[in-house]
Amino acid sequence: MPHLCRGRYRRGQDNGMTRSTRVRGNQAVRKIIVGLFVLGFVGVGAGLWTSPAAEEPAKQTEEKGPASAEAGGECCKAGDTTLYGTEKGYRKLIGNMHAANFREVRSLYLAMHLLNRQGVARLCYCGPVLHTRPDRPHATREPLQFGAEIYGHAGIEADLEALLLALDCLKATRVGGITVDMADVRIVRSLLAGVPVDASVIAHVHAALAAKDASELASITKTFPAAAREGLRALLSMYGDAKVLEEARTALPVSTMINEALDQLKWLARHVQGANVTFDLADLRGYAYYSGARFAIYTPGASDALVRGGRYDEVGAVFGRNRPAVGFSLDVKELASVAAKPPLKAAIRAPWLDDGANGDAAQLSESIAALRTKGETVVCVLPGHESEVDEFQCDRELVREGGQWRVKTI
């Protein structure tokens, strides 16, 4: 598999983040990653913590046999590549995406084929991605994306695990005022089932629903069957709290798929604690990607959803392995911009001495090393920068008394 993100996108680059935002972003990612590993998630395609072997997986072709790659410290053999995906399939998916998210595709590739598991697989990744165009005004084309995914379970339990995990990620970074907005693409798909129109008309219907444009929707659907036309029109007003779900049961046509979608949305909402839950049944963002329930998480200070996720069972079909899948992703840069600023860590301030200071420098170095061995953070203040230590809260300092370096409270 080719390494598609080179140059400024390589691991360790700033990618446009300021120092303070980068520090807060790294702290957020560390907290989230530790929590994910405890829950059994395996890192794949993650420049922050996978092994070098995962950065450049062995190139696979239809002619060659199984390959192997390490991901998150776990070595897994790819199965028969003639059955479970090839480089050709990977390139096909890239070619079909209007906004190519290379890291996410690579994670998917690993999940489908390099890991090649038959049971449930919990995967996570983090790294810079490149979009062909921003997904909204003023958005970056180079987000630092973090995501977690669950493959292999078609039940609603996996949807709930992904949703609660996304909320826990925000709570770990002390993000408050959270609102979870939910919808299900199966509702609109059920209403449009059997309507004899081409894909371009369906796309216009989706756009009108997303914009809540009643006149445009009426114009597009005037030749639709009455049940589909009235059902789509009713969706325009179906946003708000849990009452929306009951309104949908009476206003929409009787359908097993619609009833199942509404039941699952209600069940998911009942398990969300510590966050406001809303619904917008006409929200079809990502309709071509998701196959069931989807969610977006908002918080004050963010211009758009901070987290997006849901079920996307059909995404692996291009690789020849159409497994059940659910997950979420977020932009670490955006998360860092709204996360609560963490308290500064306590530290000991030490002066800078050169070797010509009557042997004091060697003694000072020994004292600093001893303190660091005990787990203390010691910051050596460089000449001329005595007032610029802002990464730590220096509540103590090393001072020389009676021929010895001692720690004194400031």
VENQUIZI-V840507 format. One record per backbone hydrogen bond with DSSP energy under -1.0 kcal/mol. NH is the residue of the N-H (numbers start at 1). CO is the residue of the C=O. Records with the same first field share a line. If there is no record, write none. Layout:
NH = CO / CO
//
This chain:
9 = 6
10 = 7
13 = 10
17 = 14
22 = 18
23 = 19
24 = 20
25 = 21
26 = 22
27 = 23
28 = 24
29 = 25
30 = 26
31 = 27
32 = 28
33 = 29
34 = 30
35 = 31
36 = 32
37 = 33
38 = 34
39 = 35
40 = 37
41 = 36
42 = 122
44 = 124
49 = 46
50 = 46
54 = 51
56 = 52
69 = 76
71 = 74
74 = 71
76 = 69
78 = 67
83 = 80
84 = 80
90 = 86
91 = 87
92 = 88
93 = 89
94 = 90
95 = 91
96 = 92
97 = 94
105 = 101
106 = 102
107 = 103
108 = 104
109 = 105
110 = 106
111 = 107
112 = 108
113 = 109
115 = 110
121 = 151
123 = 149
124 = 42
125 = 147
127 = 145
129 = 143
131 = 141
139 = 136
145 = 127
146 = 330
147 = 125
148 = 328
149 = 123
150 = 326
151 = 121
152 = 324
158 = 155
160 = 156
161 = 157
162 = 158
163 = 159
164 = 160
165 = 161
166 = 162
167 = 163
168 = 164
169 = 165
170 = 166
171 = 167
172 = 168
174 = 171
175 = 170
179 = 298
180 = 276
181 = 296
182 = 278
183 = 294
185 = 292
187 = 184
189 = 185
190 = 186
191 = 187
192 = 188
195 = 192
197 = 195
202 = 198
203 = 199
204 = 200
205 = 201
206 = 202
207 = 203
208 = 204
209 = 205
210 = 206
211 = 207
213 = 208
214 = 212
217 = 213
218 = 214
219 = 215
220 = 216
221 = 217
224 = 221
229 = 225
230 = 226
231 = 227
232 = 228
233 = 229
234 = 230
235 = 231
237 = 234
238 = 235
239 = 237
240 = 279
244 = 241
245 = 242
247 = 243
248 = 244
249 = 245
250 = 246
251 = 247
252 = 248
259 = 255
260 = 256
261 = 257
262 = 258
263 = 259
264 = 260
265 = 261
266 = 262
267 = 263
268 = 264
269 = 265
270 = 266
271 = 268
272 = 269
276 = 178
278 = 180
279 = 240
280 = 182
281 = 238
283 = 280
287 = 284
289 = 286
290 = 286
291 = 311
292 = 311
294 = 183
295 = 309
296 = 181
297 = 307
298 = 179
302 = 299
306 = 297
307 = 297
308 = 329
309 = 295
310 = 327
311 = 293
312 = 325
315 = 312
317 = 314
319 = 316
320 = 317
321 = 316
323 = 321
326 = 150
327 = 310
328 = 148
329 = 308
330 = 146
332 = 144
335 = 331
336 = 332
337 = 333
339 = 335
347 = 393
348 = 377
349 = 396
350 = 379
357 = 354
358 = 356
360 = 357
363 = 359
364 = 360
365 = 361
366 = 362
367 = 363
368 = 364
369 = 365
370 = 366
371 = 367
372 = 368
373 = 369
374 = 370
375 = 372
376 = 371
379 = 348
381 = 350
385 = 382
388 = 385
390 = 388
393 = 345
395 = 347 / 393
396 = 347
397 = 408
398 = 349
399 = 406
401 = 404
404 = 401
406 = 399
408 = 397
410 = 395
//
